[in-house]
Amino acid sequence: MSYFNTHTSARWHQKLYKGLMAGGVLVSCSAQAETIAAKNNTSAPKAAKEHLEVVGVRQPRRLDQTGTSGQFVTGTQLRQKQVWDTNDLARVLPGVQIQSSGSFLFPAITVRGITSAQDLYHPATTFYVDDVPVLPINAMQSLIGIESVQLLRGPQAALYGQSAEGGVIDIATRQPGPRAHASFEAGAESRYGYHVTGTADGSLIKDWLYGSIALTSQEQQGNVSNPSTGSRRLGGFESRGGRATLRLAPTDQPWELAFAVDGSCSYGSQDVYVGFNHLRDRKVASVVPGTPDPRLSRCGHDESLHGSYHFNGWKFSAIASWQESDISRSFPYYSYISTQPEQWSANTQELRFGTEGKHRFFDVVTGFYHQTTYQDRTSQTAAYVPSYIPYPLTASHNRAETVALYGNAYWHILKNLDLGLGGRLSRDMSSIAFNSTYGGQTLYAGNKSRNQNMSLGNVSLDYEALPGWHLHGRVSQGYKPAGFNYAPTSIADATSYNPERELSYEIGTVYRHKKFFVRAGYFYNKLQNEQVYVGPAGYQTIASAARAHASGVEGEIQWEFRPGWIIGADGNRTISKFDSFNDGAGNNYAGLRMPYVPEFMAAGHLSTRFQTGFGRIEPGLDLRVTGPQYFDIANQLKQPTYTQLDLRTTWSFGSRYEVMVYANNVTDKLYRTYAFTGPAGNVAQISFGRTVGFNLKVAIGDNSK
């Protein structure tokens, strides 16, 4: 029986899903009516510029003038590279690695040698969606109705409220306006995968109220079998979700309000591992007959309220959001089974004040940020075969709160020289309460709290040496707050870890001229009190046990060498090592490489487009090479260099119809994305392998975005 018909939380989301569909009909009808009315008065929309003159999401500056390294990707580019969810964003964000760490709850994100794999509950890279920080267990999610994605590399504590040590991936959805638009996409791919998405937006009350709706359903099955249960295609997931937005923006008024509601459910057979040296077998490792398949579900919803007011070249914004997520998780562990349900909630408030427009000698953005996050978790392991015998039950409650003031200012010293200064003052408060019981007796318990003040700063310089050629340098500080292990396994977890601090240096250059673009840079990151897992698998705790550094070079080039033909390449070389690391058990890992950091990454891209009598055809290819990396602090579990080739062809009929066929990982290369050492040896999670599919899109109305 389908999960979506049986799970209680899923049924609630199914009702929300149906409600969103009903709203979608209203908005879609409005969009269609406006389209018909304007059909004879509207010329065909021109293609939007994809990477030129891009303005930073939180900065009144062009992205290549902010003194930092960034990337801007449009919704069209996401679709061309088959980026259906955040796990696929590495295809369009050079230098970023995003991989699953056991399940879709915990993506391991690596940017410039800074990785979230050291503490999966507190990733170093922060996701934002429409100015709202995403709960860490929701970072891997479907992308629907996306306007753009922006990556800012390096610490961003002076621009964003939530700690962003490694960088920020800022996602913006399409906001409803007076120009009506509707679209429908559907596709199928290998292993019985599919995706269906529908969006509509337009005017509900002319010149006053606008609405939008977005719905999605997708499934991506895995490629691992379980001989014990006879199940096949484990390791995949399915998800459904929807979002609706109401935007009150009276014409000729300086203010607007927007309310958005979002709901989604994801389900999968996650926590699936094969033998470390037996990838091609694609069979679950160390199977014990009689144990079940792993199961994971995550259902959540969030609501947000945005307001803004424009006056005399300034903009004031206020944002409030509420998020909830419910997790059900169970997986076999040899002859045992572990259940780990969790409940999360968060509420966030942010006030932001900044300049907009041009022709002033300074630009500034400053803000106040407050967020409170709650996590409740229960963990129990039980012997499953030959008979069920429950072991101790551990229940925990975590609370984290952050209050921060931040700001960043740019002083235009000369017409071609900008100085940037930024800072942050914050107070982080965390607490944990947990107890482990067995047979009515308490085995261990803890109840502690930790408060910490933090001050950070940054300075940047941007110099336009020639028209289109910028040189920049930046020194910035980042951090991850002090806190407690969100998955306690012993009394040791009553001891908090210290705040992790980063000092980051970067220099770089960007050059744009007509159809040519090049970017290059060097970075050096120094980490103090790095928060890392210590202890054996299954009984790990987090300690501020390491000092480390990451340095490297990165670059990107793109050239339209003849009309319609674009060639590009990007790459990076990173050295990321522990300077000191004592795990408390006498093991010293100084000089070893930090796990989940590829030694290098490189990619080549080629695309073209040409017009025919039966539409526009746009073929393209991407070749990616990922260098060696380790999965453990002892550098014993290694994934060698691997290469992937992706091919695609898009066939467009005007601006309304589009058909795309694609083949990702053409050579069916299997590689490890996550690995660890268990009681019976080394195990690994593997990639999906070759994926072949097609996508059909139909658009109505304004398609310029």
C-alpha positions in Angstrom: 0.0 0.0 0.0 1.3 3.5 -0.8 3.0 5.4 1.9 1.0 8.5 1.0 -2.3 6.8 1.9 -1.1 5.3 5.3 1.2 7.7 7.1 -0.8 10.1 9.3 1.4 13.1 8.6 1.3 12.3 4.9 -2.5 12.3 4.9 -2.4 15.8 6.4 -0.1 16.9 3.6 -2.3 15.2 1.0 -5.2 17.4 2.2 -2.8 20.4 1.8 -1.8 19.1 -1.6 -5.5 19.0 -2.7 -6.1 22.4 -1.4 -3.1 23.8 -3.3 -4.5 22.1 -6.4 -7.8 23.8 -6.0 -6.0 27.2 -5.6 -4.0 26.4 -8.6 -7.1 26.0 -10.7 -8.1 29.6 -9.7 -4.7 31.1 -10.4 -4.4 29.1 -13.7 -7.8 30.3 -14.9 -6.8 33.9 -14.0 -3.5 33.4 -15.9 -5.2 32.0 -19.0 -7.8 34.8 -19.0 -5.1 37.5 -18.8 -3.1 35.8 -21.5 -6.0 35.7 -23.9 -6.8 39.3 -23.2 -3.2 40.5 -23.8 -2.4 38.1 -26.6 -2.8 40.7 -29.4 -0.9 43.4 -27.5 2.1 41.5 -26.2 5.2 40.7 -28.3 7.2 37.6 -27.8 9.3 37.9 -24.6 13.0 38.2 -25.0 15.3 35.7 -23.3 16.5 37.0 -20.0 20.2 37.6 -19.4 21.6 34.5 -17.7 24.7 35.8 -16.0 25.4 39.4 -17.0 24.6 42.4 -14.8 23.3 40.1 -12.0 22.5 41.9 -8.8 23.4 40.1 -5.5 20.3 38.9 -3.7 21.1 40.8 -0.4 23.5 43.4 -1.8 22.6 46.4 -4.0 25.7 45.5 -6.0 26.5 43.5 -9.1 27.7 40.1 -8.1 31.1 40.6 -9.6 31.5 43.9 -7.7 31.0 42.6 -4.2 34.5 41.6 -3.3 33.7 38.0 -3.1 33.3 34.9 -5.3 29.7 34.0 -6.3 27.6 32.2 -8.9 24.2 33.0 -10.3 22.0 30.4 -12.0 18.6 31.0 -13.6 15.6 28.6 -13.5 16.1 28.0 -17.2 19.7 26.8 -16.6 18.5 24.5 -13.8 16.0 22.8 -16.1 18.6 22.4 -18.9 20.9 20.5 -16.5 18.0 18.4 -15.0 18.3 19.9 -11.6 15.1 18.7 -10.0 16.2 19.0 -6.4 18.9 20.6 -4.3 21.0 17.4 -4.4 21.6 18.1 -8.1 22.8 21.7 -7.7 26.4 20.6 -8.0 25.8 20.3 -11.7 25.5 24.1 -12.0 27.6 25.4 -9.1 31.3 24.9 -9.9 33.4 23.8 -6.9 30.5 22.5 -4.9 30.0 18.9 -3.9 26.7 17.7 -2.6 26.3 14.1 -1.7 23.9 12.1 0.5 25.4 10.9 3.9 23.3 7.8 4.5 19.9 9.5 3.7 18.3 12.6 2.2 18.2 14.0 5.7 21.9 14.6 5.8 23.5 16.0 2.6 27.3 16.4 2.9 28.1 19.7 1.3 31.6 20.8 0.6 32.7 24.3 -0.6 36.3 25.4 -0.7 37.4 22.6 1.6 34.8 23.4 4.2 32.5 20.4 4.6 29.3 19.7 6.6 30.1 16.0 6.9 31.9 16.7 10.2 28.5 17.5 11.9 25.5 16.6 9.7 23.0 18.4 12.0 24.9 21.7 11.7 26.1 22.0 8.1 28.7 24.6 7.3 26.9 25.7 4.1 23.5 27.2 4.7 20.5 27.0 2.4 18.0 29.9 2.1 14.7 29.8 0.3 13.0 33.2 -0.2 15.1 34.8 2.6 14.2 32.0 5.1 17.0 29.7 6.4 16.0 26.1 5.8 16.1 23.5 8.6 19.2 21.4 8.1 17.2 18.1 7.8 15.2 19.8 4.9 18.2 21.0 2.9 17.7 18.2 0.4 14.3 19.1 -1.2 12.5 19.4 -4.6 13.0 22.6 -6.6 9.8 24.0 -8.1 8.9 27.4 -9.5 12.5 28.5 -9.1 13.5 32.0 -10.4 17.2 31.7 -9.5 19.9 30.2 -7.3 22.8 32.1 -6.0 26.0 30.7 -4.4 28.2 32.9 -2.2 31.5 31.2 -1.4 33.1 31.7 2.0 31.8 33.1 5.3 28.7 35.3 4.9 28.0 36.2 8.6 27.7 40.0 7.8 25.1 39.4 5.1 22.9 36.6 6.5 21.4 36.1 9.9 22.1 32.4 10.2 25.7 31.3 10.6 27.1 30.6 7.1 30.7 29.5 7.6 31.3 27.7 4.3 28.9 29.8 2.2 25.3 30.4 1.3 23.1 28.8 -1.4 20.3 31.3 -1.8 17.2 30.1 -3.7 14.6 32.5 -4.9 11.2 31.3 -6.2 9.2 33.1 -8.9 7.0 35.7 -7.3 3.5 36.4 -8.7 2.9 39.7 -10.6 0.6 41.3 -13.1 1.9 39.3 -16.0 0.2 35.9 -16.1 2.1 32.7 -16.5 1.5 29.0 -16.2 3.5 25.9 -17.0 3.4 22.1 -16.8 6.3 19.7 -16.9 6.4 16.0 -17.0 9.2 13.5 -17.5 10.3 9.9 -17.0 13.7 8.4 -16.5 15.6 5.2 -15.7 14.5 2.8 -12.9 10.9 3.9 -13.3 11.6 7.4 -12.1 9.3 10.3 -13.0 8.7 13.9 -12.2 5.6 16.1 -12.7 5.5 19.8 -11.9 2.8 22.5 -12.5 3.0 26.2 -11.8 0.7 29.1 -12.3 0.8 32.8 -11.3 -1.0 35.9 -12.1 -3.3 38.7 -11.0 -6.3 37.8 -8.7 -7.4 41.4 -8.3 -6.1 43.7 -11.0 -3.3 46.1 -9.8 -3.7 45.0 -6.2 -3.5 41.3 -5.4 -1.5 38.5 -7.1 -1.2 34.8 -6.5 0.9 31.8 -7.4 0.7 28.0 -7.1 3.4 25.3 -7.6 2.9 21.5 -7.3 5.3 18.7 -7.8 5.5 14.9 -7.5 8.7 12.9 -8.3 10.2 9.5 -7.7 13.8 8.3 -8.2 14.3 4.7 -7.4 17.7 3.3 -6.3 19.9 0.6 -7.7 20.6 -1.7 -4.7 18.9 -5.0 -4.0 18.4 -6.8 -0.7 18.8 -10.6 -0.9 17.2 -11.1 2.5 13.8 -9.5 1.5 13.9 -9.8 -2.2 13.5 -6.0 -2.6 15.1 -4.2 -5.5 15.9 -0.6 -6.4 16.6 0.4 -2.7 18.3 3.7 -2.0 15.8 5.9 -3.9 13.0 8.2 -2.8 9.7 9.7 -3.8 8.3 13.1 -2.8 5.3 15.3 -3.2 5.0 19.0 -2.4 3.3 22.3 -3.1 3.6 25.9 -2.4 1.2 28.8 -2.7 1.8 32.5 -2.4 -0.4 35.6 -2.1 1.2 38.9 -2.8 -0.5 42.2 -1.9 1.2 44.9 -4.0 -1.0 47.9 -4.9 0.1 49.7 -8.0 2.1 52.9 -7.4 2.4 52.1 -3.7 5.9 51.8 -2.0 5.0 48.8 0.1 4.0 45.2 -0.4 3.1 42.1 1.7 3.4 38.4 0.8 2.3 35.3 2.5 3.5 31.8 1.5 2.7 28.3 2.6 4.7 25.2 1.7 4.2 21.6 2.4 6.0 18.4 1.3 6.4 14.7 2.1 9.4 12.6 1.1 9.7 8.8 1.6 12.5 6.4 0.7 14.4 3.2 1.4 17.5 5.1 2.6 20.4 4.0 4.8 21.4 1.4 2.2 25.0 0.3 2.0 27.0 -2.1 -0.1 30.4 -3.7 0.6 33.1 -1.1 0.2 34.9 -3.1 -2.5 31.8 -4.7 -4.1 30.1 -1.8 -5.8 29.1 -3.7 -8.9 27.2 -6.3 -6.8 24.7 -3.6 -5.9 23.6 -5.7 -2.9 23.0 -4.7 0.7 26.1 -5.6 2.7 26.1 -8.0 5.7 22.4 -9.0 5.2 20.9 -11.1 8.0 17.9 -13.1 6.9 14.7 -12.0 8.5 15.6 -8.3 8.9 13.4 -5.8 7.0 14.3 -3.1 4.5 15.1 0.4 5.8 12.4 3.0 5.8 12.5 6.8 6.1 9.8 9.4 5.8 9.9 13.2 6.3 6.8 15.4 6.2 6.9 19.1 6.9 5.3 22.4 6.3 6.4 26.0 6.6 4.7 29.4 6.5 6.3 32.8 5.9 5.2 36.4 5.9 7.3 39.0 4.0 6.8 42.8 4.0 8.8 45.5 2.4 8.7 49.3 2.1 10.7 51.5 -0.4 11.5 55.1 0.2 14.2 57.6 -1.1 16.6 54.9 -2.3 16.2 52.7 0.7 14.4 49.5 1.4 13.1 48.1 4.7 12.1 44.4 4.9 10.5 42.3 7.6 10.3 38.5 7.5 8.7 36.0 9.8 8.6 32.2 9.2 7.5 29.1 11.0 8.7 25.6 10.1 7.8 22.1 11.3 9.1 18.7 10.2 8.3 15.2 11.3 10.7 12.3 10.7 10.1 8.5 10.9 13.3 6.5 10.4 14.2 2.8 10.9 16.9 0.7 9.4 18.5 -2.8 10.0 22.0 -3.0 11.4 23.2 -6.5 10.9 20.8 -8.6 13.1 19.5 -5.5 14.9 17.1 -2.7 13.9 17.3 0.9 14.9 14.4 3.4 15.1 15.1 7.1 15.3 12.1 9.3 14.9 12.5 13.1 15.2 10.4 16.2 15.4 11.7 19.6 14.4 10.3 23.1 14.6 11.8 26.6 14.1 10.6 30.2 14.1 12.6 33.0 12.5 12.2 36.7 12.5 14.4 39.1 10.5 14.4 42.9 9.9 16.6 44.2 7.2 17.4 47.8 6.1 19.5 48.7 3.0 20.1 50.9 0.1 18.9 50.3 -3.5 19.5 51.9 -6.8 22.6 53.7 -8.0 24.4 57.0 -8.0 25.5 57.3 -4.3 29.0 57.2 -2.7 28.0 54.3 -0.5 25.8 51.2 -0.2 24.8 49.4 2.9 22.7 46.5 4.2 22.1 45.8 7.9 19.7 43.6 9.8 18.5 42.0 13.0 18.0 38.3 13.2 16.3 35.9 15.7 15.8 32.2 15.3 14.7 29.5 17.8 15.0 25.8 16.8 13.7 22.8 18.6 14.5 19.1 18.1 13.0 16.1 19.8 14.5 12.7 19.1 14.0 9.1 20.3 16.5 6.4 19.5 16.3 2.7 20.3 18.1 -0.4 19.0 16.6 -3.8 19.3 17.7 -7.3 18.4 15.5 -8.3 15.5 16.4 -11.9 14.8 16.0 -14.6 15.9 13.6 -12.8 18.3 12.8 -9.2 19.0 14.5 -7.9 22.2 14.4 -4.1 22.8 17.5 -2.4 24.2 17.7 0.9 26.1 15.6 3.8 24.8 17.2 7.3 24.6 15.1 10.4 24.4 16.5 13.9 23.9 15.4 17.5 23.5 17.6 20.2 22.0 16.9 23.9 21.8 19.0 26.4 20.0 18.5 30.2 19.8 20.4 32.9 18.0 20.1 36.7 18.2 22.3 38.7 15.9 23.0 42.1 14.5 24.8 42.2 11.2 25.7 44.6 8.5 27.8 45.2 5.4 28.8 48.6 3.8 30.5 49.5 0.6 32.3 52.8 0.2 32.8 53.8 -3.4 36.2 55.5 -2.9 36.7 56.1 -6.6 34.6 55.4 -9.7 36.4 52.1 -10.1 37.4 51.3 -6.5 35.1 50.0 -3.7 35.9 49.3 -0.1 33.7 46.9 1.8 33.4 46.6 5.6 31.1 44.2 7.5 30.5 42.9 11.0 28.3 40.8 13.2 27.4 40.6 16.9 25.5 37.6 18.0 24.5 35.6 21.1 23.9 31.9 20.7 22.1 29.9 23.4 21.8 26.1 23.3 20.5 23.4 25.7 20.1 19.7 25.8 18.1 17.3 28.0 18.3 13.6 27.5 17.9 10.3 29.4 18.4 6.6 28.5 16.2 4.1 30.2 15.9 0.3 30.3 13.4 -1.8 32.2 12.2 1.3 34.0 15.7 2.2 35.2 17.6 5.3 34.1 21.0 4.3 32.8 22.3 7.9 32.2 20.9 11.4 31.9 22.0 14.9 31.1 20.6 18.4 31.3 23.0 21.2 30.3 23.0 24.6 28.6 25.6 26.8 26.9 25.5 30.5 26.0 28.1 32.2 23.8 28.7 35.7 22.5 30.4 36.1 19.1 31.8 39.0 17.2 33.0 38.7 13.6 34.1 41.0 10.8 35.2 41.2 7.2 36.9 43.6 4.8 36.9 43.5 1.0 38.3 45.5 -1.9 37.0 45.6 -5.5 39.0 47.4 -8.2 37.9 47.7 -11.8 41.2 47.8 -13.7 39.6 48.0 -17.1 35.9 48.1 -18.3 34.6 44.6 -17.4 37.8 43.5 -15.6 37.5 43.4 -11.8 40.1 42.4 -9.2 39.0 41.7 -5.6 40.3 40.6 -2.3 38.6 39.7 0.9 39.3 38.7 4.5 36.4 37.4 6.5 35.5 35.5 9.6 33.0 32.8 10.0 31.8 30.4 12.8 29.5 27.6 13.9 28.0 28.1 17.3 28.8 26.1 20.4 26.3 23.5 21.2 25.5 19.8 21.9 25.3 16.6 20.0 21.8 16.2 18.5 22.1 12.4 18.6 23.3 11.6 22.2 24.6 8.1 22.9 26.3 8.5 26.3 26.7 10.8 29.2 29.6 12.4 27.3 27.1 14.2 25.2 26.2 16.4 28.2 29.5 18.2 27.5 29.1 21.0 25.0 31.6 21.6 22.2 33.1 25.0 21.6 32.3 27.4 18.7 34.2 26.6 15.5 35.9 29.7 14.1 37.1 30.3 10.5 39.4 32.9 9.1 39.2 33.1 5.4 41.4 34.9 2.8 40.6 35.2 -0.9 41.9 37.1 -3.9 40.4 36.8 -7.4 39.6 38.3 -10.7 36.6 38.4 -13.0 36.6 39.5 -16.6 33.5 40.0 -18.9 33.6 41.2 -22.4 30.7 40.6 -24.8 30.7 36.9 -25.3 33.7 36.0 -23.1 33.8 35.4 -19.4 36.6 34.3 -17.1 36.9 34.0 -13.3 40.0 32.9 -11.2 40.9 33.0 -7.6 42.9 31.7 -4.7 41.6 31.0 -1.2 43.0 30.0 2.2 40.7 29.0 5.1 42.0 28.5 8.7 39.8 26.5 11.1 40.0 26.6 14.9 38.1 24.3 17.3 36.8 22.3 14.4 33.7 20.4 15.5 34.2 16.7 14.5 32.8 13.3 15.4 35.0 11.2 17.6 34.5 7.6 18.9 33.3 4.4 17.2 30.5 4.3 14.7 27.1 4.2 16.5 28.5 5.8 19.6 30.1 9.0 18.4 30.0 12.3 20.0 31.1 15.8 18.8 34.2 17.5 20.2 36.2 20.6 19.3 39.1 18.4 18.7 40.8 19.7 15.6 42.6 22.6 13.9 42.7 22.5 10.1 43.3 24.5 7.0 42.1 24.4 3.4 43.8 26.2 0.5 43.3 26.1 -3.2 42.8 27.7 -6.6 39.6 27.9 -8.6 38.7 29.1 -12.0 36.0 29.2 -14.7 35.9 30.3 -18.4 33.1 30.6 -20.9 33.3 31.7 -24.5 30.7 32.0 -27.3 33.3 31.4 -30.0 30.8 31.6 -32.8 27.1 32.5 -32.9 25.2 29.9 -30.9 28.3 27.9 -29.9 29.4 28.1 -26.3 32.4 26.3 -24.8 33.3 26.4 -21.1 35.4 24.9 -18.4 35.7 25.2 -14.6 37.8 23.6 -11.9 39.5 23.8 -8.6 42.4 22.3 -6.7 42.1 22.0 -2.9 44.4 20.9 -0.2 42.5 20.4 3.1 44.4 19.0 6.0 44.2 18.6 9.8 46.9 20.7 11.5 46.2 19.0 14.8 43.6 16.4 15.8 43.6 14.3 19.0 40.5 12.2 19.4 41.1 11.6 23.1 42.0 8.0 22.6 45.6 8.6 21.8 45.1 8.9 18.0 46.7 11.8 16.3 45.5 12.7 12.8 47.6 15.8 12.2 48.7 16.0 8.5 45.9 13.8 7.2 43.4 15.0 4.7 40.0 16.2 5.8 37.3 13.8 4.7 34.7 14.5 2.0 37.0 17.1 0.3 38.0 16.1 -3.3 41.6 16.8 -4.1 40.4 18.5 -7.4 37.3 19.0 -9.5 37.2 19.8 -13.2 34.5 20.1 -15.8 34.1 20.9 -19.5 30.9 22.1 -21.2 29.9 22.5 -24.8 26.5 23.6 -26.1 25.0 25.0 -29.2 21.7 26.1 -30.6 20.4 26.4 -34.1 17.0 27.2 -35.7 15.3 24.8 -38.0 12.0 24.8 -39.9 10.5 22.7 -37.1 11.8 24.6 -34.0 15.0 25.4 -32.2 17.4 22.6 -31.2 19.9 22.9 -28.4 22.3 20.0 -27.8 24.9 20.0 -25.1 27.4 17.9 -23.1 29.1 18.2 -19.7 32.2 16.2 -18.7 33.0 16.2 -15.0 36.1 14.8 -13.3 36.1 14.5 -9.5 39.5 13.8 -7.8 40.3 11.4 -5.0 38.8 11.9 -1.5 38.6 10.1 1.8 35.5 9.3 3.9 37.2 8.9 7.3 39.6 10.9 9.4 42.2 8.1 9.3 42.3 8.3 5.5 41.7 4.6 5.1 38.5 4.7 3.1 39.2 6.3 -0.3 37.2 7.0 -3.4 39.6 7.3 -6.4 39.1 9.8 -9.2 36.0 9.2 -11.3 34.6 10.8 -14.5 31.0 11.4 -15.5 29.6 12.3 -19.0 26.2 13.9 -19.4 24.5 14.5 -22.7 21.3 16.4 -23.5 19.2 17.8 -26.4 16.4 20.3 -26.1 13.8 20.8 -28.9 11.8 24.0 -28.5 8.7 25.1 -30.5 8.4 28.8 -29.9 8.2 29.9 -26.3 5.4 27.4 -25.3 6.6 23.9 -26.0 9.8 22.2 -25.1 11.0 18.6 -25.3 14.3 17.5 -23.7 16.0 14.1 -23.8 19.1 13.4 -21.7 21.5 10.8 -20.5 23.4 11.5 -17.3 26.5 9.4 -16.3 26.5 7.9 -19.7 29.3 5.4 -18.9 27.3 4.1 -15.9 30.2 4.9 -13.5 29.5 3.7 -9.9 31.3 5.6 -7.2 31.0 5.9 -3.4 29.3 8.9 -1.9 29.5 8.0 1.7 31.4 5.2 3.7 32.3 4.1 7.2 33.7 1.1 9.1 31.1 -1.1 10.9 31.5 -4.1 13.1 31.6 -6.4 10.1 33.9 -4.3 7.9 33.8 -1.3 5.5 30.5 -0.3 3.8 29.6 2.4 1.3 26.7 4.2 -0.3 26.9 4.4 -4.0 25.8 6.6 -6.8 22.7 5.9 -9.0 24.6 5.0 -12.1 23.4 5.8 -15.7 20.1 7.7 -15.9 18.3 8.2 -19.2 15.2 10.3 -19.4 13.0 12.9 -21.2 11.1 16.0 -20.1 8.2 17.8 -21.7 7.3 21.4 -20.8 4.3 23.4 -21.9 4.1 27.1 -20.9 1.3 29.6 -21.2 1.5 33.4 -20.9 4.6 35.4 -19.9 7.6 33.2 -20.3 10.3 35.7 -20.0 11.3 34.6 -16.5 
